[in-house]
Amino acid sequence: MGAVSRGTLRVYLAAAPGVGKTFAVLGEAHRRAARGADVVVGLVETHGRRHTAEQLAGLEVLPRRRVAHHGVVLEELDVEAVLARRPEVVVVDELAHTDAPGSRHAKRWEDVDELLEAGISVLSTVNVQHLESLTDVVASITGVVQQETVPDEVVRRADQVELVDMSPEALRRRMAHGNVYPAERVDAALGNYFRVGNLTALRELALLWLADRVDEGLRRYRAEHAIDAVWEARERVVALTGGPESETLVRRAARVARRSGGELLAVHVVSADGLTGAPPTALRGLRELTESLGGSWHQVVGDDVAATLLEFARGSDATQLVVGTSRRSRWARALRRGIGGSVVTDSGDIDVHIVTHAAAGSRGWRLPPLTGALTARRRWLALLLGLAGVPALTALCLAGGAAVSLPLVLLAFLLLVLAVALVGGLWPALAAAVLGGLAENWFFVGRPAASR
């Protein structure tokens, strides 16, 4: 006999109790039974709701396993009975439930996993507050700490996740009519857990969690089918940031995103050696600006800025890209294509917006700025290293006398300049090079070694 193929799992996700997920799962059970599938109900909690109980009519319901615990008889899913019956599909309500002590497994989702391994397909339910990754968020919203949880990965691995949605107002009306809780519990529930604000926040959590799972499935599908083209499933705008024009770019990209109903992703590219071309304080300011405009900040690594940016944009399914016009001079642009030109040439399906700004390269060649990504402390330290290092190295070479040749002297001063550059950048190194050149010329060039 060949190996049994794993059953499929379909989970009905809801933002709160009472929206109708158990009713929906039983409706699916009836539809499958009508199509000829062998369907049984392993365990369903009706919570005394008449309409849910009526949905059980016409379905085979397996007896539950009774467990005595501290003088109380608890009813649990009878996994052995389901395995012995071997239906095609079984309904198992409340995936996050904790089984009674002494049960086959500690959690109901583990019972479900065993049934799936046996080749039985499962229909189940879960509320968003029971997802393990969201319990702290739910507790901060509702003030209620959930004791029963299910790992997110269990639900993410499901073959299908269907959202059972209902507006907060509709759910509160359903509660007021007595369709969720008994009459004596309605007022307390409406004034606490089921406040409009709580329900709205829980609904948003459910929608965001499901959207993230759908996005993950889309990325996996594209990777499996080697699809590189941009799919306009959701408008996204990426802004390249880092230079003095960055604030202009981010604000312009935010306006584009708002007009298209899209999402703003701001990207800063760092070279593979970890060095960044912008001061940390400037980057912090850009990140705060991006987040204040409703966008998200991303930092990626790559030596080819244009290629790295396009790779990020395609990986995010971005449909539009905002970059600044080149800050380089016309001569530099004529000799080598800039980032904007490379992005436009290689963008493919992505629309590129080139934004002009005050720092655009209308001026000629100029030296790099005195300030950069290096801190002032490092630049001063490098300058002191050069000012002290040149006299010290000169004295050391003079003390060596004939044993120190001119090539060795030149190499020593070159290494000193290199060390200063690594510590403090261009300007301290330039000062050390000038001072070192004067020392070399005065004390060593043109003089025989014996005379030093």
C-alpha positions as CSV (number, residue, x, y, z in Angstrom):
1,M,0.0,0.0,0.0
2,G,1.4,3.4,-0.9
3,A,1.9,6.3,1.5
4,V,-1.3,8.2,2.5
5,S,-1.4,11.7,1.1
6,R,-1.8,14.4,3.7
7,G,-5.3,15.9,4.1
8,T,-6.0,19.6,3.4
9,L,-6.7,22.2,6.1
10,R,-9.2,25.0,5.6
11,V,-9.3,27.6,8.4
12,Y,-12.1,30.2,8.9
13,L,-10.5,33.2,10.5
14,A,-12.5,35.9,12.4
15,A,-11.7,39.1,14.2
16,A,-13.9,38.3,17.2
17,P,-16.4,35.7,18.6
18,G,-19.9,35.8,17.2
19,V,-19.2,36.9,13.6
20,G,-20.3,33.5,12.3
21,K,-17.2,31.4,11.6
22,T,-18.7,28.2,13.1
23,F,-21.9,28.8,11.1
24,A,-19.7,29.3,7.9
25,V,-17.7,26.1,8.5
26,L,-20.9,24.1,8.9
27,G,-22.2,25.6,5.7
28,E,-19.1,24.4,3.9
29,A,-19.6,21.0,5.4
30,H,-23.1,20.8,4.0
31,R,-21.8,21.9,0.6
32,R,-19.2,19.2,0.5
33,A,-21.7,16.6,1.7
34,A,-24.1,17.6,-1.1
35,R,-21.2,17.1,-3.6
36,G,-20.9,13.5,-2.4
37,A,-18.0,13.8,0.1
38,D,-18.0,11.8,3.3
39,V,-18.2,14.5,5.9
40,V,-18.5,14.2,9.7
41,V,-18.5,16.6,12.6
42,G,-15.8,15.8,15.1
43,L,-16.5,18.6,17.4
44,V,-18.4,21.9,17.2
45,E,-19.2,24.3,20.0
46,T,-22.6,25.9,19.4
47,H,-22.3,28.1,22.6
48,G,-26.1,27.8,22.9
49,R,-26.7,29.7,19.6
50,R,-29.8,28.4,18.0
51,H,-28.9,29.1,14.3
52,T,-25.5,27.4,14.7
53,A,-27.2,24.3,16.3
54,E,-29.7,24.2,13.4
55,Q,-26.7,23.9,11.0
56,L,-25.8,20.5,12.5
57,A,-29.0,19.0,11.2
58,G,-28.3,16.5,8.4
59,L,-24.6,16.0,9.3
60,E,-23.1,13.0,11.1
61,V,-21.8,14.0,14.5
62,L,-19.3,11.8,16.2
63,P,-19.5,11.3,20.0
64,R,-17.1,13.2,22.1
65,R,-14.5,11.8,24.4
66,R,-15.4,12.5,28.1
67,V,-12.6,13.3,30.5
68,A,-13.0,13.6,34.3
69,H,-10.8,16.4,35.7
70,H,-11.1,17.7,39.3
71,G,-14.6,16.4,39.6
72,V,-15.7,18.0,36.4
73,V,-16.5,16.0,33.2
74,L,-14.9,17.7,30.1
75,E,-15.8,16.8,26.5
76,E,-13.0,16.7,24.0
77,L,-12.5,15.7,20.4
78,D,-12.2,11.9,20.1
79,V,-9.2,11.6,17.8
80,E,-9.3,7.8,17.9
81,A,-13.0,7.7,16.9
82,V,-12.3,10.0,13.9
83,L,-9.3,7.8,12.8
84,A,-11.5,4.7,13.1
85,R,-14.3,6.3,11.1
86,R,-11.8,7.7,8.5
87,P,-14.1,10.2,6.8
88,E,-12.9,12.3,3.9
89,V,-13.6,15.5,5.8
90,V,-14.0,16.3,9.5
91,V,-15.2,19.5,11.1
92,V,-13.1,20.5,14.2
93,D,-14.0,23.8,15.8
94,E,-11.8,26.1,17.8
95,L,-8.3,25.3,16.6
96,A,-6.5,27.1,19.5
97,H,-8.3,25.1,22.2
98,T,-6.2,23.5,25.0
99,D,-7.1,19.8,25.5
100,A,-7.9,18.4,29.0
101,P,-5.0,16.9,30.9
102,G,-4.4,13.3,29.9
103,S,-5.5,13.8,26.4
104,R,-3.7,12.4,23.3
105,H,-2.1,15.9,22.7
106,A,-1.8,19.1,24.7
107,K,-3.5,21.3,22.0
108,R,-6.3,20.8,19.6
109,W,-4.2,22.0,16.6
110,E,-1.9,18.9,17.3
111,D,-5.0,16.7,17.1
112,V,-5.8,18.3,13.8
113,D,-2.2,17.7,12.6
114,E,-2.5,14.0,13.3
115,L,-5.8,13.8,11.4
116,L,-4.2,15.6,8.4
117,E,-1.2,13.1,8.5
118,A,-3.8,10.3,8.3
119,G,-5.1,11.8,5.1
120,I,-8.3,13.3,6.5
121,S,-9.1,16.8,5.5
122,V,-10.1,19.2,8.2
123,L,-12.4,22.3,8.4
124,S,-11.6,24.4,11.5
125,T,-12.0,27.9,13.0
126,V,-9.8,30.4,14.9
127,N,-10.2,34.0,16.1
128,V,-7.4,36.5,15.5
129,Q,-6.8,37.0,19.2
130,H,-5.7,33.4,19.5
131,L,-2.8,33.8,17.0
132,E,0.4,33.6,19.0
133,S,2.2,36.5,17.4
134,L,-0.8,38.9,18.1
135,T,-1.6,38.0,21.7
136,D,0.3,40.9,23.2
137,V,-1.2,43.4,20.7
138,V,-4.7,42.0,21.5
139,A,-4.1,42.3,25.2
140,S,-3.0,46.0,24.8
141,I,-6.2,46.7,22.9
142,T,-8.8,44.7,24.9
143,G,-7.1,44.3,28.3
144,V,-7.7,40.6,28.1
145,V,-4.7,38.2,28.0
146,Q,-5.6,35.1,25.9
147,Q,-4.7,31.8,27.6
148,E,-5.3,29.6,24.5
149,T,-3.1,30.3,21.4
150,V,-2.1,28.6,18.2
151,P,1.2,29.1,16.5
152,D,0.9,31.4,13.5
153,E,2.8,28.9,11.3
154,V,0.0,26.3,11.8
155,V,-2.6,28.7,10.3
156,R,-0.1,30.0,7.6
157,R,0.5,26.4,6.5
158,A,-3.3,25.9,5.9
159,D,-4.3,25.2,2.3
160,Q,-7.0,27.8,2.6
161,V,-7.6,30.6,5.1
162,E,-11.0,32.3,4.7
163,L,-11.9,35.5,6.5
164,V,-15.3,35.6,8.1
165,D,-15.9,39.4,8.3
166,M,-18.5,41.6,9.9
167,S,-18.6,45.3,10.7
168,P,-18.4,46.2,14.4
169,E,-21.8,47.8,14.2
170,A,-23.4,44.7,12.7
171,L,-21.8,42.4,15.4
172,R,-23.0,44.7,18.2
173,R,-26.5,44.5,16.8
174,R,-26.3,40.7,16.6
175,M,-25.2,40.7,20.3
176,A,-28.0,43.1,21.3
177,H,-30.5,40.7,19.7
178,G,-29.2,37.9,21.8
179,N,-27.7,35.9,18.9
180,V,-24.2,35.7,20.5
181,Y,-24.4,35.7,24.3
182,P,-27.3,35.1,26.7
183,A,-29.3,38.3,27.6
184,E,-27.7,38.6,31.1
185,R,-24.2,38.9,29.5
186,V,-24.9,41.2,26.6
187,D,-24.6,44.6,28.4
188,A,-21.3,43.7,30.0
189,A,-19.9,42.4,26.8
190,L,-20.9,45.5,24.8
191,G,-19.4,47.8,27.4
192,N,-16.1,45.9,27.6
193,Y,-14.6,43.6,25.0
194,F,-17.1,44.4,22.3
195,R,-16.7,48.1,22.2
196,V,-16.6,49.6,18.7
197,G,-13.0,50.7,19.1
198,N,-11.9,47.2,20.2
199,L,-13.8,45.5,17.4
200,T,-12.4,47.9,14.8
201,A,-8.8,47.3,15.9
202,L,-9.3,43.5,16.0
203,R,-10.8,43.7,12.5
204,E,-7.8,45.6,11.2
205,L,-5.5,43.0,12.8
206,A,-7.3,40.2,11.1
207,L,-7.2,42.0,7.7
208,L,-3.5,42.9,8.0
209,W,-2.6,39.3,9.1
210,L,-4.5,37.8,6.2
211,A,-3.1,40.3,3.7
212,D,0.4,39.4,4.9
213,R,-0.3,35.8,4.3
214,V,-1.7,36.5,0.8
215,D,1.4,38.6,0.0
216,E,3.7,35.7,1.2
217,G,1.8,33.3,-1.0
218,L,2.1,35.6,-4.0
219,R,5.9,36.0,-3.5
220,R,6.2,32.2,-3.2
221,Y,4.2,31.7,-6.4
222,R,6.4,34.2,-8.3
223,A,9.6,32.5,-7.1
224,E,8.4,29.0,-8.0
225,H,7.4,30.2,-11.5
226,A,10.5,32.5,-12.0
227,I,8.3,35.5,-12.6
228,D,10.2,38.8,-12.6
229,A,7.6,41.1,-14.1
230,V,5.8,43.5,-11.8
231,W,2.2,42.6,-11.0
232,E,0.2,45.6,-10.1
233,A,-1.7,43.8,-7.4
234,R,-1.1,46.9,-5.1
235,E,0.4,50.3,-6.0
236,R,3.7,50.8,-4.3
237,V,6.1,53.8,-4.6
238,V,9.8,53.6,-3.8
239,A,11.9,56.7,-3.1
240,L,15.7,56.5,-3.3
241,T,17.1,58.6,-0.4
242,G,20.4,59.6,1.1
243,G,21.6,62.9,-0.6
244,P,20.7,66.5,0.2
245,E,17.6,66.2,-2.1
246,S,16.2,63.3,0.0
247,E,13.5,65.3,1.8
248,T,12.2,66.6,-1.5
249,L,12.1,63.0,-2.9
250,V,10.3,61.5,0.1
251,R,7.7,64.3,0.1
252,R,7.1,64.0,-3.7
253,A,6.9,60.2,-3.5
254,A,4.4,60.5,-0.6
255,R,2.2,62.7,-2.8
256,V,2.4,60.2,-5.7
257,A,1.5,57.4,-3.3
258,R,-1.5,59.2,-1.9
259,R,-2.8,60.0,-5.4
260,S,-2.5,56.4,-6.5
261,G,-3.8,55.0,-3.2
262,G,-0.4,53.2,-2.8
263,E,2.2,52.5,-0.2
264,L,5.3,54.5,0.3
265,L,8.6,52.6,0.7
266,A,11.7,54.7,1.3
267,V,15.0,52.9,0.5
268,H,18.5,53.8,1.4
269,V,21.3,51.8,-0.3
270,V,24.5,51.1,1.8
271,S,27.6,49.8,0.1
272,A,28.7,46.2,0.8
273,D,31.6,47.5,3.0
274,G,29.0,49.0,5.4
275,L,29.9,52.6,4.6
276,T,27.0,55.1,3.9
277,G,27.3,58.3,2.0
278,A,25.0,60.2,4.4
279,P,25.5,61.3,8.1
280,P,23.6,59.1,10.6
281,T,21.7,62.2,11.9
282,A,20.4,62.9,8.3
283,L,19.3,59.3,7.9
284,R,17.5,59.4,11.2
285,G,15.7,62.5,10.1
286,L,14.7,60.9,6.8
287,R,13.4,57.9,8.6
288,E,11.3,60.0,10.9
289,L,10.0,62.0,8.0
290,T,9.1,58.8,6.0
291,E,7.2,57.3,9.0
292,S,5.4,60.6,9.7
293,L,4.1,60.5,6.1
294,G,2.8,57.0,6.6
295,G,5.6,55.2,4.8
296,S,8.1,52.6,5.8
297,W,11.9,52.9,5.9
298,H,14.2,50.2,4.4
299,Q,18.0,49.9,4.3
300,V,19.5,47.5,1.8
301,V,23.1,46.6,0.9
302,G,24.6,46.7,-2.6
303,D,27.5,48.2,-4.5
304,D,25.5,49.0,-7.6
305,V,22.9,51.5,-6.3
306,A,20.7,51.4,-9.4
307,A,20.6,47.6,-9.6
308,T,20.0,47.2,-5.9
309,L,17.2,49.7,-6.0
310,L,15.5,48.0,-8.9
311,E,15.9,44.5,-7.3
312,F,14.2,45.8,-4.1
313,A,11.4,47.5,-6.2
314,R,10.7,44.3,-8.1
315,G,10.8,42.2,-4.9
316,S,8.3,44.5,-3.4
317,D,6.1,44.6,-6.5
318,A,6.6,48.3,-6.7
319,T,4.9,49.9,-9.6
320,Q,6.5,53.4,-9.4
321,L,9.9,54.6,-8.5
322,V,10.9,58.2,-7.5
323,V,14.6,59.2,-7.9
324,G,16.3,62.6,-8.0
325,T,18.0,64.1,-11.0
326,S,21.8,63.8,-10.9
327,R,23.8,66.1,-8.6
328,R,26.9,65.6,-10.8
329,S,28.2,68.1,-13.3
330,R,27.4,67.9,-17.0
331,W,31.0,66.7,-17.7
332,A,30.6,63.9,-15.2
333,R,27.3,62.9,-16.7
334,A,28.7,62.8,-20.2
335,L,31.5,60.5,-19.1
336,R,29.4,58.1,-17.0
337,R,25.7,57.3,-16.7
338,G,24.4,58.2,-13.3
339,I,22.0,56.3,-11.0
340,G,18.9,58.0,-12.5
341,G,19.9,57.1,-16.0
342,S,20.7,53.5,-15.1
343,V,17.3,53.2,-13.3
344,V,15.4,54.5,-16.3
345,T,17.2,52.3,-18.7
346,D,16.8,49.1,-16.7
347,S,13.4,49.8,-15.0
348,G,11.3,47.7,-17.4
349,D,7.6,47.6,-16.2
350,I,8.3,50.1,-13.4
351,D,7.3,53.7,-14.0
352,V,10.2,56.1,-13.0
353,H,9.7,59.7,-11.8
354,I,12.8,61.9,-12.1
355,V,12.5,64.8,-9.6
356,T,14.5,68.0,-9.9
357,H,15.9,69.7,-6.8
358,A,18.1,72.6,-5.7
359,A,21.2,70.3,-5.5
360,A,21.0,69.2,-9.1
361,G,24.3,69.3,-10.9
362,S,24.3,72.7,-12.7
363,R,27.7,73.6,-11.2
364,G,31.1,72.4,-12.4
365,W,33.5,70.1,-10.7
366,R,33.9,70.6,-6.9
367,L,35.7,69.0,-4.0
368,P,33.8,66.7,-1.7
369,P,32.1,68.4,1.3
370,L,34.0,68.8,4.5
371,T,31.3,66.9,6.4
372,G,30.1,63.4,5.6
373,A,29.2,60.1,7.2
374,L,32.2,60.3,9.5
375,T,31.7,61.9,12.9
376,A,33.6,65.2,13.8
377,R,35.4,63.3,16.5
378,R,36.9,60.9,14.0
379,R,38.0,63.7,11.7
380,W,39.7,65.6,14.5
381,L,41.4,62.4,15.6
382,A,42.7,61.8,12.1
383,L,43.9,65.3,11.8
384,L,45.8,65.0,15.1
385,L,47.2,61.6,13.9
386,G,48.6,63.3,10.8
387,L,50.0,66.4,12.6
388,A,51.7,64.2,15.2
389,G,52.6,61.3,13.0
390,V,54.6,63.2,10.4
391,P,57.1,64.7,12.9
392,A,57.3,61.3,14.7
393,L,57.9,59.4,11.5
394,T,60.5,61.9,10.3
395,A,62.4,61.6,13.5
396,L,62.2,57.8,13.4
397,C,63.6,57.7,9.8
398,L,66.4,60.2,10.6
399,A,67.4,58.0,13.5
400,G,67.7,55.0,11.2
401,G,70.4,56.8,9.2
402,A,71.9,54.9,6.3
403,A,69.8,51.8,7.1
404,V,66.6,53.7,5.9
405,S,66.6,54.1,2.2
406,L,64.5,56.8,0.3
407,P,62.0,54.3,-1.1
408,L,61.4,53.0,2.4
409,V,60.9,56.5,3.7
410,L,58.3,57.3,0.9
411,L,56.5,54.0,1.7
412,A,56.3,54.8,5.4
413,F,54.8,58.3,4.7
414,L,52.3,56.8,2.2
415,L,51.2,54.2,4.8
416,L,50.7,57.1,7.3
417,V,48.5,59.0,4.9
418,L,46.5,55.9,4.2
419,A,46.0,55.3,7.9
420,V,44.8,58.9,8.4
421,A,42.4,58.5,5.4
422,L,40.9,55.4,6.9
423,V,40.3,57.1,10.2
424,G,39.1,60.5,9.1
425,G,38.5,60.6,5.4
426,L,39.8,62.8,2.6
427,W,40.5,66.2,4.3
428,P,42.7,65.0,7.2
429,A,44.5,62.7,4.8
430,L,45.1,65.6,2.4
431,A,46.6,67.6,5.2
432,A,48.9,64.7,6.2
433,A,50.0,64.2,2.6
434,V,51.0,67.9,2.2
435,L,52.8,67.9,5.5
436,G,54.5,64.6,4.8
437,G,55.5,65.7,1.3
438,L,57.2,68.8,2.8
439,A,59.1,66.7,5.4
440,E,60.2,64.2,2.7
441,N,61.5,66.9,0.4
442,W,63.3,68.9,3.2
443,F,64.9,66.0,5.1
444,F,65.3,63.1,2.7
445,V,65.1,64.0,-1.1
446,G,68.5,64.9,-2.6
447,R,70.5,64.1,0.6
448,P,72.8,61.1,0.9
449,A,71.8,58.6,3.6
450,A,75.1,59.1,5.3
451,S,74.4,62.8,5.9
452,R,71.1,62.2,7.8
